[in-house]
Amino acid sequence: MADQPQKETNSRVTTTHAAWGAGNPRLLVSRDDQRFVFDIEGDETRIGSAADNELRLEDLDVLHARIQHDDRDEYVLTLLGSGESELPAESSDRGEPTVLRTGARFMLGPWTVVYQRDEYADHGRPYGGREGGEGDVQYTQPPRPDYRRERGAS
């Protein structure tokens, strides 16, 4: 046993606490034969049929949904109009704010919307993702940085 090679390990610890707003947050939007990517660039993204919404989609309420970038560097969805979501059951109620994670899917009228954020910055996946699968051990990350200073600078 003394001559067995040592298993190499990566001693570099990583987290999903990237710079505030990092990870290219975006929405994959589709309807029938229409598909496009909407980059989330501000602290508030209003979705609906009104001309002053950041994401204007036909056949929706004037203000149908809102995504807010909060002080914890999370993107939070609030459904204001009718819709369906494949978000966690405890948070999918209309009007109830829900933290979005990569792959979160919700339907607004005839539109299907999928939230994407590069995994290294999506706070829901510690240490840059997982090894193995959903049942694998998820280690606790160190405390989240205080993003308030970064938020004020953007």
C-alpha positions in Angstrom: 0.0 0.0 0.0 2.9 2.4 0.6 3.7 2.5 -3.1 0.2 3.4 -4.4 0.0 6.8 -6.1 -1.7 9.5 -4.2 -5.0 10.6 -5.7 -4.7 14.2 -7.0 -7.2 16.7 -5.6 -7.9 20.2 -6.7 -7.2 22.4 -3.6 -8.6 25.5 -5.2 -11.9 26.3 -3.6 -14.5 27.9 -5.8 -17.9 29.3 -5.1 -20.8 30.8 -7.0 -20.1 34.2 -5.4 -18.9 35.8 -8.6 -18.9 39.6 -9.1 -22.3 41.2 -8.7 -24.4 40.7 -11.8 -21.9 38.3 -13.4 -22.9 35.2 -15.3 -24.7 36.8 -18.3 -28.2 36.6 -16.8 -30.7 36.2 -19.7 -34.1 34.9 -20.7 -34.7 32.4 -23.5 -38.0 33.5 -24.9 -40.1 31.5 -27.4 -43.6 31.3 -28.9 -44.6 29.1 -31.8 -41.9 29.8 -34.4 -40.4 32.9 -32.6 -37.3 32.5 -30.5 -34.8 35.0 -29.1 -32.5 35.7 -26.2 -33.2 38.7 -23.9 -30.2 39.9 -21.9 -31.1 41.1 -18.4 -29.1 44.3 -18.0 -30.8 46.4 -15.4 -32.0 46.0 -11.8 -35.6 45.7 -12.9 -37.0 44.0 -16.0 -40.7 44.6 -16.6 -42.4 42.1 -18.9 -45.7 42.8 -20.6 -47.4 44.4 -23.6 -46.8 48.0 -22.7 -44.3 49.9 -24.9 -42.3 51.1 -21.8 -41.5 47.5 -20.6 -37.9 46.4 -20.9 -39.2 43.1 -22.5 -42.3 43.8 -24.6 -44.3 40.7 -25.6 -47.6 40.7 -27.5 -50.7 39.1 -26.0 -49.8 39.8 -22.4 -51.1 42.1 -19.7 -49.7 45.6 -19.8 -47.4 44.6 -16.9 -47.5 40.8 -16.7 -44.3 40.0 -14.7 -41.3 41.6 -13.1 -37.7 40.4 -12.5 -35.7 42.3 -9.9 -32.0 42.1 -9.2 -31.8 42.3 -5.5 -29.1 43.2 -2.9 -28.1 39.5 -2.6 -27.3 39.3 -6.3 -30.3 37.2 -7.0 -32.8 37.6 -9.8 -36.3 37.4 -8.4 -39.5 36.8 -10.5 -42.9 38.1 -9.5 -45.8 37.0 -11.7 -48.4 39.7 -11.9 -50.6 38.3 -14.6 -51.8 34.8 -15.3 -49.2 32.2 -16.1 -47.8 28.8 -15.2 -44.4 28.0 -13.8 -42.2 25.0 -13.2 -40.7 26.8 -10.2 -40.7 25.2 -6.8 -44.3 24.7 -5.6 -44.0 26.9 -2.5 -43.0 29.9 -4.6 -45.0 29.6 -7.9 -48.1 31.5 -6.7 -49.1 34.6 -8.6 -47.7 37.7 -6.9 -45.2 35.6 -4.8 -41.6 36.6 -5.4 -39.4 33.6 -6.5 -35.6 33.5 -6.8 -34.7 32.3 -10.3 -32.1 29.6 -10.9 -30.7 28.5 -14.2 -33.2 26.5 -16.1 -36.3 28.0 -14.3 -39.2 27.9 -16.8 -42.4 29.8 -16.7 -45.2 30.5 -19.2 -46.7 33.9 -19.7 -49.7 33.6 -22.0 -48.5 32.1 -25.2 -44.8 32.7 -24.3 -42.4 30.3 -22.7 -39.5 31.9 -20.8 -36.5 30.1 -19.5 -34.0 31.9 -17.1 -30.3 31.3 -17.7 -27.3 32.4 -15.8 -23.8 30.9 -16.2 -23.4 28.4 -13.4 -20.3 29.9 -11.9 -22.5 32.9 -10.8 -25.8 31.2 -10.1 -25.7 31.1 -6.3 -27.8 28.0 -6.2 -24.9 25.7 -7.2 -22.0 25.8 -4.7 -18.4 25.3 -5.9 -19.1 25.8 -9.5 -21.7 23.0 -9.9 -21.8 19.4 -8.8 -20.1 16.2 -9.3 -22.2 13.1 -10.1 -25.7 14.3 -10.0 -28.5 15.7 -7.9 -27.9 13.2 -5.1 -24.3 14.1 -4.8 -23.1 16.0 -1.7 -23.5 19.8 -2.0 -21.0 21.5 0.3 -21.9 24.7 2.1 -20.3 27.8 0.6 -18.7 30.5 2.6 -20.9 33.5 3.4 -22.0 35.6 0.5 -20.2 38.9 -0.1 -21.9 42.1 0.7 -22.9 43.1 -2.8 -24.4 46.5 -1.8 -21.2 48.5 -2.7 -20.9 46.8 -6.1 -24.6 47.3 -6.8 -24.3 51.1 -6.1 -21.4 51.3 -8.5 -23.2 49.8 -11.5 
